[in-house]
Amino acid sequence: MTALIARTRTRVRAVVADGPLVVRRRARLDAGLLLGTALLLLGALLVALALPRLVGRTADAALQRTVESAGTDATAVVTPLVGQQTAEAIDFVRDHVERVWSDHPTLAPPTTVASTRPFVVPSPAGDVIASLVMLDGIEESRPTVRWVEGREPAAVPEDEQWQEGASDRPRVVEAGLSAPAARALGVDVTGGPVTLGLDTEGTGRIARITGVYEVEDPTARYWALAPDVVAPVPTPPGALGDLRVAIYVPFELREDAQLVGAGRSLTAVGTSFLRTDGLTVARAHGLSDALVALGVRGQPVATDLPAVLDAFDARLTAVRAQASLVVVGIATTAASCLVLAGGLLATRRRPTLAAERARGASVASVALRAALESVPITLVASVLAFAAVTWWVPGGSGTVAVAAGIAAVAVTAPVVLAGRVAAQAWNGRRVPADRRERARLRAVGQARRLVAELTTLAVAAAALVSVRGRGLVPSGRGDVDPLLAAAPVLLAACAALVVVRIAPAAVRAAGRVASRSRGLAAPLAVARAHGGATAFVPLLTVTVTVALLVLSGVLVQSVDDGQRAAAEAFVGADGRLDGRLDRAEGQAALDALRAAPGVTAVATGSQIGKRAYGDGTRIEATVLLVDAAELAAARTARGLPVDAGLAGLGEATDGRVPALVDPGLLARLDPEGVRLSVLVGSVELDVRGTTALVPDGGVPPVDARDVLREPSGDDGLVVVDRSVVAALTDVPAVDRAWVSGPGTQDAIADLDLAEPVYSGLTATTAQGWWRTWSADTLTRALTVLQLASVGALAVLAVLALVLVVVATSKERGRTLSTLRTLGLDARTARWATLGELAPLVLGGLVGGSVIGLVVPHLVGDALGLAWLTGSAAGATVAVVAWPVLVAVAVLTAATLVAVGIEEGLRRRERLGEVLRVGER
């Protein structure tokens, strides 16, 4: 037992003895290389740790903007129970919404809105629809108004109010009107209160308007719950009046309001918006789950927040999927550079390691001393990176798996490479004397290599098939999608293996050409190229770098092209105007557009769905009634495709309506004599061709919930000229117009329309929609990340080539020193370096470019491009050359830098020193 312990101590001492001392001495000699490696490791860890956190922080900021844009959809709503009386319902709603708010800190203080069923009130401009509206809130959610004319309403004295014993008295409530509503109704309270009859049924319901007010903060979110309190709101088609106004009753006068509203369905709704300050994705999901759970348990709480979050999550998943490619791509390239740095360190120490091995040092002791050097460097870099990221992005969360992988490479690469050099330094290479045995050993080695390569190909193919099959998959908060991110890297590795296989043959072919050339440059370059043709790790580094660089460029271009195509599809011209264009305001806007300089075409139209196509066929079509010639001109001016025959639809014959029909409808029913229902009647169609148009979606949406929604579920589209149909039967009112011409942008801006809720009109330009959609926080952040990754990958490409040049400089220096004694000049010496880098650069460029251009086509669905472009028809991957040109420029610059460094290393060598000393 004592002998065993002694032997164990001896073995341990042989491995670890004087290890720290040797490490310190070696570190002093290679301080520059170790410092550079540490900086590279620190930068890689910063990227790997910071990017997931930055994506998470950007997601929180994007969610806050999404919630603000969603308005009343991103709220918690409390409604009364069925059968509750008016007074009981208002108190119930107020108490319950306050309880929900107090239980969920993510919610803002609630606002309660109580209103009656609409009344019809006469005005100088015609009948308007009016309701008694009361608002109440807590703290900053309490709506406030400022009385600018007359006086504030007060309670009606009992001797003037309707009572059960005095039913001959009218039901009276004192109220106020907003200044715009007072102007619309022709109400002037400067001479005293004005009485408004609230119905024509003779029930004696009266609103006594005592004052005119203006809201204190028109931009406050709670006004969206009752926009007619701020100003009159246009009514939809078919309403009894053209405007809807609110007769505002202070909440303190609720008893009078309840008395007047008796029998008029006075209802109350309590609403609590989300607090956007400090709102995070996790908190929003927690609140959504809690509100849904309340509704499931039977409480009168409803919310559309899950739909808002689902659309947001889909876009966020697409952003995280593409960000995963950047994170893992940079991490893989940086890890490869760390391996190259470790190899350079081991190469520089080869004489020392060989001497230690000759003196009896074991491979384990060499590996331990390498670990004593790499582990502290990795720990220090990791601590610094984590501290910097925590200070920069406090409170963030994100995966550390990628950073852990980089740290593992930083620790193990120097250990393995140093041990490999030590093992090869003294073991020697034993070759069998039997030729057949040597052939067998070569075959075994080739078989092992082939198995490894086929395994890599199989894993890459499996990853690609899996990613294509599953599509876009949500990942956890801040997590990297490992399968999607690994697919391009694995494919790049396969490309590198292919290049390694075919590069020797290409170099031999180049050698045959070079052997017939004059001078020493070409043969020297080809001779050096043989060694660089089979270096896998450097080639993998360059291939992954180029692949990710090209991939990022293709994705950036694809998103931009898709967004512009979506703008063209949604707007359908340079600009468009949607709303009640049949009213005076709409007609005035159309006249202004037609008269604006630079506007060449204005086409109006309307659209109705679920129209019977054919008698008894049960085929339903969407009918687009337009000014056909003007629409053709508007699309032509924008450069959009125009259906053949669209401009001639206004030329009717024999009482039939010329039409263009969706190809699907033509395939289902013979067009001869087919009839189409419009509003109350039907017309016979004269089908003159097919249309490539799709049902118009109306106002171009900027909400992710609506962008990818199909505009119609009918069987197809029928396009007809509006004037031709109007001559035969009733047609719907005009509610949309397409505008084209170089002056469209300025003409629409000059309309100076109020918000759509108050003007009833929405003006949109294709350029404006694209700017709005592309300026989204998530989309903009992803674009910046991908463009920044191009710069980071360029730096890593330069670093990789420099490491390769420096690592092989000693061997190349021996050759160049010998050749210089024979008259080799410095200019020709450059070809040695260029020849060694040529297979690496050209192979990596070709293989990486192919992978970068092909991968987006293969995994486009898994990247969620449609959610980023806003295209309901799906995104198309762009085929562009500029990312490849950027890669060419990057590798060219990297090659020049590497050659320049090589020249710098040998600039001070003189021929006399070479003759006297020999190799350097």
N, C-alpha and C positions, 0 to 999 in steps of 0.2 A: 504493500500500500504506500509506504514511504517512497519507494522508487518510482511509483506511478505519479505521485504528487510532484516529485522532483522533475521527472520528465515533462510533465505538463507545464510546470513553471519555466523550464528551459525553453519549451516551444513558444510559450506566451512571450517570454523575454526576447526570443529571437524575432518575433513578429513586431512587437511594440517598442523595443528598446531604442532610446534616442530618437524616436519618431518625431516628437515636437521640435527637437533641435534641428533635425534635417529639414523639416518643413519650413522653419523660419529662415534658414539659410537659402533654401531654394526660392522661397518667396521673394527674398531681396533681389536675387538674380533676375527673376522674371516678373518684377513688380509691374512693369508697364502692361504686359499681356494679361496678368491677373486683374489689374485695374480695369482694363478694357472689357474683359469678360464679365466682371462684376457690374459695370455700367450697362452692358448689354442685357444681363440678367435682370437688373433693376428696371430697365425700360420695358422689358417683356412682361415682368410681373405687374408693373403699373398698368399696362394696357389690359392684361388679363383680369385684373381686379377691378379696374375703374370702369371699363366699358359696360359690363352688366349693371353696375350701380347707376351709371349715367343713363342707360336705357330705362331703368326703373324710375329715376327722377324725372326723365323726360315724359315717361308714361303718366306720372302723376300730374305734371303740368298740362299734358294733353287732355287728360280726363277732366281737369278743372274747366278747361275751355269747352269741352264737349258738354258738360253738365250745364254750363251757362248758356250754350247755344240751344240745348234741348228745351229750355224754358219750363213750361208747366208739365212736360212729360217726365222730368226728373224731379218728382215731388212725391210726398206722401199725402194722400187724399182721404179724408174722413167724411162719410155721408150719413144721413140719418137712417134710423131703422125703419123698416116698412111699418106704416100705420101710426107713426108718431104724430102728435099734434104739433102745430107750428111752434108755439112757445117752447114746448118740450124738446122739439127737434133742434132748435137753435142752441139751447143750453147744452143738450147732449153733444152736439158737434163741437162746440167750444171746449167743453171739458175734456172730451175724448182726444181731440187733436192736441191739446196742451199736455195731456198725459203721454201721448206718443212722443211728442217733442222732448219732454223731460226724461223719457227713458232712453232716448237715442241722441247723444251729444252731437252726432254728425248732422242732425237736422237743425235748420235755423228756426227762430221763433215763428209760430204759425200765424196765418191770416185767415179770418173767417169771412165769407161772403154770403149774404142772404139776399135773395132776389125773388121777385114775383114772376109769374107767367106774363109774357109781353102784352101790353095794351097798344091799341091803335090810337095815335094822337094826331089830329090835324095840324098842319103848319102851312105857312105861305108857299112853301115849295112842294106841298103835297103831304100825304099821310106819312108818318114815321112810326116806327115801332119803339115803344118805350117800356121800361121796367123800373119798378122801385128797387133800388140797390142800397144795401147797407154793408159797411165794412168795419171789421174790428180786428185788432191784432195785439201782440205783446211786444213791448220794447221797440226795437227798430223795425218791426214788421207792421206797426200800426200805421195805416195810411192816413196822411194828413193833407188838408187843403187850406188854401188861403182865400178868404172871401174878399173879392175886389169890388163888388157892387151889391147894394141892398144890405141885408142883414143875414145873420146865421139863423137857420130854422129853429123853431122852438116848439114845445108841446102845445097842442091845441087845447084851449080851455074846455072844461067839461060841459059848460053850457052851450058850446058850439059843436060838440062832437056827437056823432050818432050813438045812441044807446038803445037798449031793448025797449025801454019805455018811451023813447023818442025816435021812432023809426022814420019819421018824416025828415029828420035832419040828414044831411049828406055825410058820407064817410070822408074825413078830411085828414090829410097829413101835410105838414110843412116840409118843403124840400128845396134843393138847389140844383142848378144846372151848371155844367162847365161852360166856359166862355164860348168855345166853338159850338156847343149844342144850343146855347141861347141864341147865337146868330143864326143857326140853321132853322130854329123854330120861330124866329122873330120875336123873342121874349125880351122885354125891356123892363127891368125892375127899379129903374131910377125913380119912377113915379109911385112906387108901392108894389106890393105883392101881385103876382099875376096868377090867375086860376086856370089850370089845365084840366079839362074833362078827360078821364082816363079810359072811357069806353063809350060806345054808342048804344049800350043796352039799357040805358036809363036807370041804372042802379045807384046813381049818385055817388060815384067815386071821384074824388077831387084831390089833385095835388096843388097845393098853394106854393108857388115858387116865390120865395122871399129873398133869394140872393143868388149871385153868380160867383163862381169860384175858379181858381186855378190850382192845380195840384202842386205840392211843394217840390217833389222830386220826380219828374216824369220818367226818369230812367230806372226807378226802383223796380225790382222784379215783381213785387206783388201787384203792380198795375196790370200785368199780363193776365191776372185772374179776372179782371173786369175792365177791359180796355175802353169800353164805352163810357166809363166814368171820366176818362181823360178827354175824350173827344168822340164825336159820332163815328160809327163804324158802318161801312157799306154792307148791305144785306145781300144774300145770295139770290140768284135768279128764282123767280116765282114767289118771293116774299110779298107781304101785303104793303110794304113800304120800301122806299129806297135807302133809308137810313135806320140805324138802331142807336138810340140814345139811352143813357141812364139818368133817371131822376134820383139824384143822390139824397139819401136820408141819413142823417147822423145816427149812429148806433144807439144813442141815448133815447131816440124817439121810436124805438122798436115797437112799443105798444100801439102807437098810431099807425105805424106801417103794417102791423099785423091786422089791425082792424080794417084798413083799406084793402089789404091783400087777401082778406078772408074769401075763400072760394076761388082764389086765383093762384093756388099752388105755390105759396110762399115756401121756398126751400132754402136750406143752408148747406154750405160745403166748406169744410176746414182744410186748408192746404199748408203744408210746410215744405219749403224749398231745402235743398242741401246746402250746407256751408261749403263754399269752395276754398276758403282759406285753410290750408293744411290738409285738404282732402287727398287721400291716397287711393290707389286701386284696391288695396286690401280693405280699407274702411268702407269704400263704396259697395263692394261685394258683401261685406258683412251686414251693412244696412239693408241692402236689397234682400238678402236671405231672411233677415228679421221681419221686414215688412210683408214679404210673401207668407212667412209663417203665421203672422197675425191674421192675414186674410184666410188662410187655410183653417185656422182655429175658429172661424166664424165671426171675427170682429169686422166691423164695417170700414176696413182700411184697404185701399187700393193704390197701386202704383204702376207706372210704365217704366220704372227704372230698370227692370231686368232686360227689356228690349233695347234700351239705350246702352246698357253695359255689354250686351251680346254683340252689338255692332261694333262697339269700341274694342272689345276683346278680339274680334276677328282682325281688325286692322293692327292691333298691337301684336297679335301672333305673327302676322306677316312681317312686321318690322323686326321682331325678335328672331324670326327665322333667317332673314337676310343678315341681321347683325351677328348671328351665330357664325355665318360663313366668314365674316371679317375677323371675329375674335379668334376662332380656331385656325384660320389661315395665317394670321400674323403670329399666333403662338407656335404653329408648326414650323414656319420659316425661322422664327427666332430660336426654337429648339434645335433646328438643323444647324444654324450658325453657332450655337453653343457646342454642338458636336464637333464642328469644324475647328472651333477654338480649342476644344479639348485635344483634338488630334494634332493641332499645331504645337500645343504645349508638350505633348508626348514626343513629337518629332524633335523638338529642340532639346529635350532631355534624353534623347536616345543614347548618347555616349555615357552619360552618368548612370542611367538605368542598366545599361549593359555592364558597366563596371561593377555596380552593386551586385548584379546577378552573378558575375564572375567570382566575386568575393564570397558567394554563398548565400546571398539574400534570397528569401523565398518570394514567390509571386504574391503571396498573401501580405507580406510585409510591405512590398511596393504598393499594393492596392490600398493598404491601410494608411500609408503616408499620403497617398493621393486623396483619400477620404478626409484625413485631418486637414487638408488644404481646402477641399471643395465644400465640405459641410459648413464650416464657419462662414465662408463667403456667401453661401446660399442662405444661411440663417440671417446674417446681417442684411442682405438685400431684401429678404422676405419681410423682415421687421420694418425696414425703412419704407418699403412699398406699401405695406398694410397701414402703417401710420400715416403716410402721405395721402393715401386714398381715403382713409377715415376722416382726416382733416378736411380734404377737398369735398367729399360727398358724405357728410355726416348723416347718420341714421339710415343710410341706404342698405340694401340687401342685394345679394347676388351670389352666383355660384363661385366657389373657389376651386372647382375641379380642374379647370384649365390651368390656373396658376399652380396648383399642386403638381400637375403634369410637367410644367416647365421646370419647377424646382427639382423634381425627381430627375429630369434629364441633366440639369446642372450638377447634381450630386454624383450621378452614376457615370456620366460620360467620361470625365477625367479618370475615374477609378478603373473603368473597364479598358480604356485605351492605354493607360499606363501599364496595367497588368498585361495587356496583349503585347506591348512593346517589350516588356521584361521577359515574357515567356518566349518570344521569338528570338531574343537576343542571344541565347546560349544553348537552346535546345538543338539547334541545327535542323537540317531537313534530310531525312533519310529517304532515299529513292531506291526501290528494288532493282536488282540487276536484270531480272527477267523482264523482257519487253512486254510479254503478255500481261504480266502482273501490273506493269505501269499503265498499260491500256485499260486494265480493269479499274484501277484506282481513278484514272481520269474519267471513266464512264460513271463511276459512283459519284464523283464530285459534280459532274454535269447533271446527273439525275437529281441529286439533292438540290442543286440550283434551280432546276426546272420545276421540281415540286414546290419550292418556295415561291417561285414566280407564279405558278398556276394557282397556288393558295391565295396569293395577293389578288390575282385577277378574280377568283371566285368570291372573295370577300367584297371586293369593290362591286362586282355584279350583283351580289345579294343586297348590298346597301342601296344600290341604285334601284333595283326592283322594289325593294321595301318602301323607299321614299316615294316612288311613283305610285305605288298601290295605296298608300295611306293618305297621300295628299297633305294638306295643311293641318298640323296637329298642334293644339294649344300646349304650351309649356308652362311650367311653374314660374312664379314671379322672379325675374332676374336670371332664370336658368337658361342654359345654352342647349339647343337641340342637338344632341351628340350625333345621332344618325344622319341628319341632314348636313350638319357641318362636316362630318367625316367623309361624305360621299365625294365632294370635289378633291379632297386630299388623297383619298384612295385612288381615284381616277388619275390624278397627277402622278402618283407613284407608279401606276400601271404604264402611263406614258413614258416615265423615266426608264422603266424596265425595257420597254420597246426600243427606246433610243439607245440604251446600252447594248441591246442585241444587234441593232443594225449599224451603230456608229463605227465599229471596226471595219466593216465592209466598205462604208463610205470613205473612211480614212485611207484604206488601201487603194480605192479607186482614185482618190485625190493624189496619193503617192505616185501612181503610175503617170498621172498628168504632170506632177511636179518634177519627176525624174527627167522629163524631156525639156524642162525649162532651163534657161541660162541663169547662172548665178547660184548663190548658196541660200538665199532667203526662203524660197519655196520648199526645197528639200528639208531645210532645217525646221520650218514650221510644221511640215507633215510628220517629221520624225518625233517632234515633241507632242504632236496631237495624239499619237498612239497611246501615250500614258493618260491623257485626259479623257479619252473616249470611253473608258470603263469605270470612271470614278462615280459611284452611285450616289453617295451622300451629297456631294456638291451639285450633281445634276438634279437630284430630288429637290434641293433647296431652290435652285433657279426655276425649275418647272413649277413648283407650288407657287413661287412668287409671281411668275408670269400668269399662271392660271387665275389666281385670285385678283391680280391687277386687271386682267381682261374681263373677268367675270364681274367685278365691281363696275367697270365702265359700261358693260352691256346692260346691267341692271339699272344703272342710272339713266341711260338713254331709253331703255324700255319703259320705265315709269314715266319719264317726261313725254315720250311719244304717245303712250297710252292716255295720259291726262289730256293732251291736246286733242286726241281723237275722241275722247269722251266729251270734251267741250263742243266739238263739232256735232256730235250725235245729239247731245241734249239741246243745244241752241238751234241747230239747223240752218244758221245763217250768221252774219256778222253780229246780229243782236236780235232780241225778241221782246215783245211786250205782252204780258198776260194779265187777264182780269176782265172786269165788266167794260168792255170796249164799246158796248152799245149805248152807254150812258154819256152824259155831257162831258165828264172828265176824260173818259176814254176817247171820245171823238176828238176832243181838243188835243190830246196827246198824239193821236194818229195824224191829225192835220199838221201839228208841229213837226213831226218826223218827216212827213212828205215834203214839207217846205224847207227842211234843213239842207244847207249846202253839203254836198258830198254824199247824200243818200240817193241811191239809184233805183231802189226797188223796195216797196212795202206791200207785203201780201198778208191779207187777213184770212181768218178761217175759224172753224170750230170742229169739234170731234164728239161723236156719240158712239157708245158701245152697245153690245148685245142687240144688234139689229138683225132681223131675219134675212138670210141670203137664200133666195129661192122659196117657192111655195111648198110648205110641208116637208122641208128637208132637215129641219132641226139644226141647220148650220147657222152659226152666229158670226157676224162680222163687225169690225170696227169701221165706222165711216168717217173719213176725213174730208170735210167740205172746205175748199180753199179757193182763193183766187188763183187759178191754175197757172195762167201765164205769168203773173207776178211772182208766184212761188218759184217757177222755173228760172226767172230772171234773178231772184234773190240767191238761189243756190248756185247759179252759174257765176254770179259776182263773187261769191265766197270760194269758188273752186271746188264745190261739192258735186258728186255725181248727180245727174238729172235723168230721170226716166224718159225714155223715148216716148213721145206723144203727150207728155205732161202739159206742155205749153198749148196744145191744141184741144184740150178737154172742154174749152168754152164754146166750141163749134158743134152745136147740137143739130141732129137731123131726125125728122119723122117722130118728134115727140119723145124720143129716147134720150137717156142721159149717158154721154160718153164717160167711160170709167177705165181706170187701171186697177187691176185686181191682183191680189197676192197669188203667187204660183200655186200655193197649196189649195186655194179655193178653186182654181181652174182645174186642178187634178181631181177634185171631188165632185164637180158638177159642170155639166155642159153649159157654157156661157150664153148660148143662143136663147134669147127671150127670158133670161133670168130677171126676177124682180127683187128689189131691195127696199126694205122698210126704212123710213127716215124718222119722222116723229109720229104723226098720226096717220100718215098715208104712205104709199109705196110708189116707186118709179121703176120703169123698165130700163135696164142697163144696156148700153151699147159698148161691150167690152172691146177695147182697142189695144190691149196689151197687158203686160204684167208690171208690177212695181217692186222696186227693191226697198221702198220706204218701210218703216216700222211704225206702229201706233205711236203718236206723239205723247210724251209723258207730261206735258204741261209745263209748269214752272220748273226750270232746271233745279234739281235738288242739290243741296250741299251737305245734307245729313247722310251719314253712312247707312242709316236704316233704309233710306229711300233710293239711294243711288243704284244698288244692285237689284232693285225690285222690278219685276216685269211690269210694263205699263198696261198690258191688257192680257186677258186670258181667253180672248175670242179665237176663232179659227183662222182669221186672216184680216187683212186690211183692204178696204176699197177706197180709192181716191176719186173724187168727183169735183167738178167745178161748182162752186157755191151758187153763182148767179143762175146757172142752168137749172139746178134743183129748185131754187127759190121761185122760178117761174112756173113750176108745176105743183109744188106743195110747200107746207110750212117747213122752215129750217130753224135750227137753234140759233140763239144770239151769238154774235161774234165774241170770242173770248181769248183769242191769241192772234199775234201778228209777227211776221218775220221781216226783218229789216236788214238790208245790205247796202254796201257802198263804203268808200274810204272815210266818209264823215259820220259813220254810224256811232262810233265811240263818243264823239263830242255831242252829237245830236241827242243821244240818250242821257248824257250827263246834263245837258241843258234843260231837260224836262224838270229836273229838281223835284222829283216826286217825294211825297211823304212816305212813311213806313207803309208797307203793303196792308197792314191791318186797318189803317186809317184812310189810305188813298184808294184801296181796292185794286191797285195796279202794281205789277212787279216787272221791272225792266232788267234785262240781263244781256250782257255781251259775252261772246265766246272767250275773249281775252280776259274779261273780268272773272268769269267762272273758273278759268284755268288758274288765274292768280289766287283766287280764294282757296281752291282745292289744293294747289301745290304749296300754299303757305301754311297748311296744317302742320301743327307742331311735330307730329310723328313723321310725316313725309319729309319735312325739311330736315329734321335731325338725322334721318336715315341717309339722305343725300349727302349731308355734310360728313357723316361717318364714312361713307363709301369713298368719297373724294379724298378724305384725309388718309384713308387706308392706302390709297395709291402712293401718296408720299411716303408713308411708313414702309411699304413694301419696296419702294425704290431705294430707300436707305439700306434695307436689309439685303437687297440684291448687290449693291455696291460692297457692303461688308462681306458678303459671302465670297465674291470674286477676289477681294483683297486677301481674305484668309487663305483661299486656295493658292494664290500667287505666293504669299509669304511662306506657306507650308512647303511648297515645292521649290523655293528659291535656292536652297542649298544644293540639291541635285542638279538643278538647272545651272547654277553658278559654276559647278564643276565642269559641265560641258562647255559653257561659254568661256571659261578661263582657258581651257585647252584650245578652243577655236581661236581665241584672241592671239595666241602665240603664233597661229598660222595666218594672221592678217584679218580676222573678223572685225568689222567696224561696229560701232554702237548702233547704227541704224539697222543693220542686218540682225543684230542681237534681239531687237524688239520682236522679230518674227518668231523667235523661240517662245516668247511669252504669249503672243497672239495665237500661235499654233496650239499651244497647250490649252488655251481658253476657248478656241473655236468650237470643238465638239460640245463643250459645256454650254456655251452661250447659244449656239445655233440649235442644238438639241433641246435645250430648255425653252428657247423661244418657240420653236415649232410645236413641241409637245404641250407646253403650257397654253399657247394660243388656241390650239385645237380644243383642249379641255375647257378653257374659259368661254369659247364660243358655243360649244355643244351643250355643256351642262345646263344652262338656262332653258334650252329647249326640252331637255329630258326631265327636269324637275320643276318646270314652271308652275304647275299647280301647287306644289309643296311650298313655293315661295310666296303665295298669296298676292300675286301681282294685280289681280282684279280689284282687291280691296284698296290697293295703293293708287291705282289709276282711276278708279271710279267707273270703269267700263262694265256695263251690264253684259255686254257681249263677250266678255273675257279679254284678257290682255294678250297682246302679241309680242313675242320677244323680238327686239330690234336686231337687225343684222347690220352692224356698223364696223368700220375699219379703224376709227380713231383709237380705241383701246389698244389694238395691236400696234399701231404706230407709236403710241405712248410707251408700250413695252419695248419696242425697238429702240426708242430714244433712251429709255432707262438703261437697257443693257449696253448700248453703245457708250453711254456716259460711264457706266460701271467698268467697262473694259478699259476705257481710256484712263480712268483713275487707277485701276489695278496696274496697268502698264507703266503709268507715271510713277507709282510707288516702287515698282521693280527697278526702274531707272534710277530713282533716288537712292535705293539701297546700294547700287553699284557705281554711282557717279564718281566717287572718290578713288575708285580702283585705277591704278596706272599699270601700264604694260610691264614696267620694271618690277612692280610688286608681284604681278602674276608670274613672271619668269622666275622670280626669286622664291616666292612662297608657294605657288601652285594654287590649288582650289581654295575658295573662301567660304 
